Amino acid sequence: MKFWAFALGTSKMLDAGVKTKTSEELPFPYNKRTFCRYEPIERKIEHARVLIVNSLLRYESDMSETAFAELNGKVESRLRFERMVSGMACDNIAQNINRLVKQPKTLTVHFSELAEAAHDFAPDAIVMSGTYSDFDYYLPAHLSKFERFIKKTRIPVLAICGAHQLVGASFGAKLKTLDDLELSEKRNDRLVEYQYRFVKIVDRNDPIFEGIEDKSSGVWQDYTKEDDILRVWQNHGVQVDGVPHGFKLLATSYLCKNQMMVKRSDGQMIYCVQFHLEKSFEDWSKNPTRWEHPNESRDGRILFENFLKLALDNERSR
């Protein structure tokens, strides 16, 4: 079964409201096209067992004393919101898996249950959702349990947005706001990186970017092959400060330096992305017509698919 998506056209590619006239030279060679490429999306992966992890708060038992003190009577409304967000986030991850894998098997668990679920379900890969609250709102025992798991697991992991930060903190990195403040200094009204943004690949040799060197390949967009750029959905006000020991930086941006990193040592393969690559198929059910360019986060979809392929290769080589 095929699903159809389109690469972005000229008007979509000019991010942040850049305006041009037809008589003027456009800023990038790949923007000179006057058409959108018609792209078939096929399920190329035969099968995969994927453990989906809800990284948000669910119940009062997931929360710290700091959370109760600072939320000041708003605990239940916060938990309702986080449960709603977690449903959408995990569903987006599941949609990617279902539309990229012919025979997928998935299980969704809370991050506090990850160790037990990984043992029982024996997944080929783990994909972790984003978060909403700062981690000092989380029950310390849950964080300690996750840290023990993530430092020793040999199952390939893809950590998205807040989970990227959770993995970074577990390996000793500090977390800061985008304007370099301690998180407790500014809980609300933070500077945020939002909507589709460009990030710059700094190590195109990593296998997650397979095919980027092939100029004739139709997998990656021309702006990626020519200028090492990804266009991805952002929604965060926290960043990993630096790169934790054992990890390598893969992508960066002007506002958030650590946009993507990987750990490929000690028998581990952990990919962490600050952006929401799982957004790839979110709008398909909302915009079923193929003329509406529903698949704006095409780059994220390619990265997600490549991660699954690498995870399966890793499983076969163990």
Order of alpha helices (4+ residues) and beta strands (2+ residues): beta-alpha-beta-beta-alpha-alpha-beta-alpha-beta-alpha-beta-alpha-beta-beta-alpha-beta-beta-beta-beta-beta-alpha
